Amino acid sequence: MDARELTLNIAVNLGRLGRWALEGRHNRLRQFMAETEEYVNALERAPKTARFQKTFDAFQKTFAGSRDVSDFNETWAEEMFTWANILTHRAKLA
């Protein structure tokens, strides 16, 4: 997969994570957190444009902090939705 495809896969998963957090489906959420982390690691190694790198760096900081959360509340879900939206729009820059 190239950087654009990886970015879109991450964005889709973030939307799912946000929805499942709101629904209280934490087992499913943890499964997709692991899958999303694999995509993030692959995107880290993939060639990216300089314009997209800034977005990716900011996302990585947020995502790294979101993995260690034990309370997947509405604020956490909104953050996932926000990044899903940002990455969807920025994928064309990847």
N, CA and C atoms as an extended XYZ file, in Angstrom:
282
Properties=species:S:1:pos:R:3:atomname:S:1:resname:S:1:resid:I:1 pbc="F F F"
N         0.833       -1.182        0.000 N   MET     1
C         0.000        0.000        0.000 CA  MET     1
C         0.877        1.245        0.000 C   MET     1
N         0.425        2.258       -0.699 N   ASP     2
C         1.166        3.511       -0.693 CA  ASP     2
C         0.657        4.405        0.448 C   ASP     2
N         1.286        5.555        0.611 N   ALA     3
C         0.963        6.451        1.724 CA  ALA     3
C        -0.492        6.909        1.682 C   ALA     3
N        -1.016        7.162        0.508 N   ARG     4
C        -2.418        7.611        0.392 CA  ARG     4
C        -3.366        6.523        0.874 C   ARG     4
N        -3.153        5.299        0.433 N   GLU     5
C        -4.022        4.189        0.839 CA  GLU     5
C        -3.923        3.924        2.340 C   GLU     5
N        -2.722        3.959        2.868 N   LEU     6
C        -2.548        3.767        4.306 CA  LEU     6
C        -3.255        4.859        5.099 C   LEU     6
N        -3.136        6.095        4.627 N   THR     7
C        -3.782        7.218        5.307 CA  THR     7
C        -5.291        7.051        5.314 C   THR     7
N        -5.852        6.637        4.199 N   LEU     8
C        -7.304        6.435        4.137 CA  LEU     8
C        -7.742        5.263        5.014 C   LEU     8
N        -6.950        4.211        5.066 N   ASN     9
C        -7.278        3.087        5.948 CA  ASN     9
C        -7.272        3.522        7.411 C   ASN     9
N        -6.297        4.330        7.773 N   ILE    10
C        -6.239        4.855        9.136 CA  ILE    10
C        -7.474        5.705        9.417 C   ILE    10
N        -7.823        6.570        8.487 N   ALA    11
C        -8.977        7.457        8.671 CA  ALA    11
C       -10.267        6.654        8.870 C   ALA    11
N       -10.465        5.624        8.075 N   VAL    12
C       -11.664        4.789        8.211 CA  VAL    12
C       -11.681        4.126        9.586 C   VAL    12
N       -10.536        3.592        9.991 N   ASN    13
C       -10.469        2.947       11.304 CA  ASN    13
C       -10.718        3.933       12.440 C   ASN    13
N       -10.235        5.149       12.309 N   LEU    14
C       -10.471        6.144       13.356 CA  LEU    14
C       -11.961        6.437       13.500 C   LEU    14
N       -12.662        6.487       12.386 N   GLY    15
C       -14.116        6.665       12.437 CA  GLY    15
C       -14.786        5.517       13.169 C   GLY    15
N       -14.345        4.308       12.882 N   ARG    16
C       -14.886        3.132       13.577 CA  ARG    16
C       -14.580        3.193       15.070 C   ARG    16
N       -13.341        3.564       15.397 N   LEU    17
C       -12.945        3.644       16.800 CA  LEU    17
C       -13.816        4.638       17.562 C   LEU    17
N       -14.048        5.791       16.956 N   GLY    18
C       -14.901        6.789       17.596 CA  GLY    18
C       -16.315        6.272       17.819 C   GLY    18
N       -16.864        5.623       16.812 N   ARG    19
C       -18.226        5.094       16.917 CA  ARG    19
C       -18.300        4.016       18.005 C   ARG    19
N       -17.336        3.106       18.012 N   TRP    20
C       -17.366        2.034       19.002 CA  TRP    20
C       -17.125        2.548       20.408 C   TRP    20
N       -16.350        3.598       20.547 N   ALA    21
C       -16.155        4.203       21.867 CA  ALA    21
C       -17.481        4.726       22.390 C   ALA    21
N       -18.230        5.397       21.525 N   LEU    22
C       -19.535        5.937       21.939 CA  LEU    22
C       -20.539        4.831       22.240 C   LEU    22
N       -20.397        3.700       21.560 N   GLU    23
C       -21.309        2.571       21.768 CA  GLU    23
C       -20.867        1.670       22.922 C   GLU    23
N       -19.683        1.925       23.478 N   GLY    24
C       -19.187        1.116       24.579 CA  GLY    24
C       -18.656       -0.248       24.155 C   GLY    24
N       -18.323       -0.408       22.889 N   ARG    25
C       -17.825       -1.683       22.371 CA  ARG    25
C       -16.299       -1.722       22.473 C   ARG    25
N       -15.798       -1.813       23.692 N   HIS    26
C       -14.369       -1.679       23.943 CA  HIS    26
C       -13.544       -2.862       23.446 C   HIS    26
N       -14.091       -4.060       23.431 N   ASN    27
C       -13.334       -5.198       22.897 CA  ASN    27
C       -13.044       -4.991       21.420 C   ASN    27
N       -14.041       -4.581       20.662 N   ARG    28
C       -13.870       -4.320       19.230 CA  ARG    28
C       -12.905       -3.152       19.032 C   ARG    28
N       -13.028       -2.177       19.900 N   LEU    29
C       -12.187       -0.980       19.819 CA  LEU    29
C       -10.710       -1.345       19.967 C   LEU    29
N       -10.396       -2.175       20.931 N   ARG    30
C        -8.994       -2.560       21.155 CA  ARG    30
C        -8.436       -3.343       19.963 C   ARG    30
N        -9.277       -4.164       19.347 N   GLN    31
C        -8.856       -4.920       18.167 CA  GLN    31
C        -8.465       -3.965       17.040 C   GLN    31
N        -9.284       -2.943       16.803 N   PHE    32
C        -9.005       -2.015       15.715 CA  PHE    32
C        -7.920       -1.009       16.073 C   PHE    32
N        -7.693       -0.767       17.358 N   MET    33
C        -6.556        0.076       17.750 CA  MET    33
C        -5.266       -0.610       17.314 C   MET    33
N        -5.202       -1.931       17.523 N   ALA    34
C        -4.003       -2.681       17.139 CA  ALA    34
C        -3.819       -2.656       15.625 C   ALA    34
N        -4.897       -2.831       14.877 N   GLU    35
C        -4.801       -2.797       13.416 CA  GLU    35
C        -4.396       -1.415       12.931 C   GLU    35
N        -4.972       -0.401       13.529 N   THR    36
C        -4.650        0.971       13.143 CA  THR    36
C        -3.186        1.270       13.433 C   THR    36
N        -2.696        0.770       14.548 N   GLU    37
C        -1.287        0.970       14.883 CA  GLU    37
C        -0.380        0.332       13.822 C   GLU    37
N        -0.769       -0.808       13.291 N   GLU    38
C         0.005       -1.441       12.215 CA  GLU    38
C         0.032       -0.542       10.975 C   GLU    38
N        -1.106        0.054       10.628 N   TYR    39
C        -1.156        0.977        9.497 CA  TYR    39
C        -0.282        2.204        9.755 C   TYR    39
N        -0.327        2.719       10.978 N   VAL    40
C         0.483        3.895       11.327 CA  VAL    40
C         1.968        3.556       11.198 C   VAL    40
N         2.362        2.392       11.666 N   ASN    41
C         3.762        1.975       11.553 CA  ASN    41
C         4.177        1.829       10.095 C   ASN    41
N         3.297        1.278        9.271 N   ALA    42
C         3.600        1.138        7.842 CA  ALA    42
C         3.698        2.510        7.182 C   ALA    42
N         2.809        3.433        7.568 N   LEU    43
C         2.844        4.781        6.998 CA  LEU    43
C         4.104        5.523        7.437 C   LEU    43
N         4.567        5.243        8.625 N   GLU    44
C         5.797        5.874        9.110 CA  GLU    44
C         6.980        5.515        8.204 C   GLU    44
N         6.991        4.286        7.711 N   ARG    45
C         8.081        3.827        6.844 CA  ARG    45
C         7.873        4.201        5.372 C   ARG    45
N         6.658        4.543        4.987 N   ALA    46
C         6.350        4.833        3.579 CA  ALA    46
C         6.839        6.236        3.199 C   ALA    46
N         7.211        6.412        1.928 N   PRO    47
C         7.582        7.754        1.469 CA  PRO    47
C         6.364        8.681        1.498 C   PRO    47
N         6.567        9.889        2.029 N   LYS    48
C         5.491       10.875        2.147 CA  LYS    48
C         5.998       12.228        1.671 C   LYS    48
N         5.088       13.087        1.273 N   THR    49
C         5.466       14.436        0.891 CA  THR    49
C         5.777       15.254        2.144 C   THR    49
N         6.553       16.289        1.989 N   ALA    50
C         6.894       17.166        3.117 CA  ALA    50
C         5.639       17.833        3.688 C   ALA    50
N         4.700       18.201        2.823 N   ARG    51
C         3.456       18.829        3.295 CA  ARG    51
C         2.649       17.890        4.165 C   ARG    51
N         2.621       16.622        3.798 N   PHE    52
C         1.853       15.657        4.577 CA  PHE    52
C         2.593       15.263        5.859 C   PHE    52
N         3.899       15.278        5.828 N   GLN    53
C         4.692       14.860        6.990 CA  GLN    53
C         4.319       15.645        8.237 C   GLN    53
N         4.076       16.946        8.096 N   LYS    54
C         3.700       17.774        9.248 CA  LYS    54
C         2.401       17.285        9.872 C   LYS    54
N         1.431       16.970        9.032 N   THR    55
C         0.149       16.448        9.516 CA  THR    55
C         0.358       15.100       10.192 C   THR    55
N         1.142       14.258        9.568 N   PHE    56
C         1.385       12.927       10.109 CA  PHE    56
C         2.086       13.005       11.468 C   PHE    56
N         3.047       13.892       11.601 N   ASP    57
C         3.748       14.056       12.877 CA  ASP    57
C         2.771       14.461       13.986 C   ASP    57
N         1.894       15.400       13.684 N   ALA    58
C         0.896       15.839       14.673 CA  ALA    58
C        -0.058       14.697       15.017 C   ALA    58
N        -0.479       13.948       14.012 N   PHE    59
C        -1.363       12.821       14.252 CA  PHE    59
C        -0.678       11.772       15.121 C   PHE    59
N         0.575       11.458       14.830 N   GLN    60
C         1.282       10.436       15.596 CA  GLN    60
C         1.337       10.777       17.086 C   GLN    60
N         1.553       12.037       17.406 N   LYS    61
C         1.583       12.451       18.806 CA  LYS    61
C         0.241       12.198       19.470 C   LYS    61
N        -0.818       12.570       18.792 N   THR    62
C        -2.162       12.366       19.332 CA  THR    62
C        -2.481       10.887       19.456 C   THR    62
N        -2.176       10.128       18.418 N   PHE    63
C        -2.501        8.707       18.417 CA  PHE    63
C        -1.717        7.962       19.484 C   PHE    63
N        -0.460        8.324       19.676 N   ALA    64
C         0.356        7.671       20.702 CA  ALA    64
C        -0.274        7.862       22.081 C   ALA    64
N        -0.767        9.042       22.341 N   GLY    65
C        -1.423        9.311       23.620 CA  GLY    65
C        -2.770        8.636       23.753 C   GLY    65
N        -3.452        8.432       22.642 N   SER    66
C        -4.796        7.848       22.683 CA  SER    66
C        -4.773        6.351       22.968 C   SER    66
N        -3.640        5.702       22.711 N   ARG    67
C        -3.537        4.254       22.941 CA  ARG    67
C        -3.547        3.918       24.421 C   ARG    67
N        -3.034        4.803       25.241 N   ASP    68
C        -2.882        4.532       26.665 CA  ASP    68
C        -4.094        4.937       27.497 C   ASP    68
N        -5.138        5.385       26.845 N   VAL    69
C        -6.337        5.833       27.545 CA  VAL    69
C        -7.142        4.625       28.009 C   VAL    69
N        -7.667        4.699       29.209 N   SER    70
C        -8.515        3.605       29.693 CA  SER    70
C        -9.993        3.988       29.640 C   SER    70
N       -10.267        5.276       29.508 N   ASP    71
C       -11.646        5.758       29.459 CA  ASP    71
C       -11.934        6.274       28.048 C   ASP    71
N       -12.556        5.453       27.246 N   PHE    72
C       -12.874        5.833       25.874 CA  PHE    72
C       -14.197        6.608       25.888 C   PHE    72
N       -14.113        7.853       26.315 N   ASN    73
C       -15.301        8.672       26.492 CA  ASN    73
C       -15.624        9.483       25.232 C   ASN    73
N       -16.587       10.358       25.350 N   GLU    74
C       -17.038       11.163       24.216 CA  GLU    74
C       -15.925       12.081       23.697 C   GLU    74
N       -15.139       12.629       24.576 N   THR    75
C       -14.027       13.496       24.161 CA  THR    75
C       -13.017       12.708       23.346 C   THR    75
N       -12.699       11.505       23.789 N   TRP    76
C       -11.774       10.640       23.064 CA  TRP    76
C       -12.342       10.301       21.686 C   TRP    76
N       -13.630        9.970       21.646 N   ALA    77
C       -14.285        9.633       20.377 CA  ALA    77
C       -14.255       10.823       19.422 C   ALA    77
N       -14.520       12.013       19.921 N   GLU    78
C       -14.493       13.216       19.080 CA  GLU    78
C       -13.110       13.464       18.498 C   GLU    78
N       -12.088       13.186       19.276 N   GLU    79
C       -10.726       13.346       18.779 CA  GLU    79
C       -10.455       12.369       17.629 C   GLU    79
N       -10.959       11.145       17.759 N   MET    80
C       -10.796       10.164       16.682 CA  MET    80
C       -11.555       10.619       15.427 C   MET    80
N       -12.764       11.127       15.606 N   PHE    81
C       -13.552       11.625       14.468 CA  PHE    81
C       -12.853       12.806       13.786 C   PHE    81
N       -12.281       13.686       14.603 N   THR    82
C       -11.583       14.848       14.059 CA  THR    82
C       -10.396       14.415       13.206 C   THR    82
N        -9.590       13.488       13.737 N   TRP    83
C        -8.432       13.030       12.966 CA  TRP    83
C        -8.856       12.228       11.739 C   TRP    83
N        -9.950       11.495       11.837 N   ALA    84
C       -10.453       10.771       10.650 CA  ALA    84
C       -10.759       11.770        9.540 C   ALA    84
N       -11.381       12.864        9.895 N   ASN    85
C       -11.732       13.902        8.924 CA  ASN    85
C       -10.479       14.568        8.352 C   ASN    85
N        -9.563       14.931        9.217 N   ILE    86
C        -8.322       15.588        8.766 CA  ILE    86
C        -7.556       14.676        7.817 C   ILE    86
N        -7.375       13.416        8.204 N   LEU    87
C        -6.585       12.501        7.376 CA  LEU    87
C        -7.268       12.193        6.044 C   LEU    87
N        -8.584       12.138        6.053 N   THR    88
C        -9.309       11.913        4.808 CA  THR    88
C        -9.020       13.026        3.812 C   THR    88
N        -9.040       14.253        4.302 N   HIS    89
C        -8.788       15.399        3.430 CA  HIS    89
C        -7.310       15.548        3.060 C   HIS    89
N        -6.427       15.139        3.949 N   ARG    90
C        -4.994       15.274        3.695 CA  ARG    90
C        -4.392       14.109        2.928 C   ARG    90
N        -5.142       13.047        2.743 N   ALA    91
C        -4.610       11.855        2.043 CA  ALA    91
C        -4.097       12.202        0.658 C   ALA    91
N        -4.731       13.162        0.012 N   LYS    92
C        -4.280       13.534       -1.341 CA  LYS    92
C        -2.889       14.141       -1.328 C   LYS    92
N        -2.445       14.636       -0.167 N   LEU    93
C        -1.108       15.230       -0.037 CA  LEU    93
C        -0.046       14.195        0.279 C   LEU    93
N        -0.477       13.015        0.707 N   ALA    94
C         0.465       11.996        1.159 CA  ALA    94
C         1.390       11.612        0.026 C   ALA    94
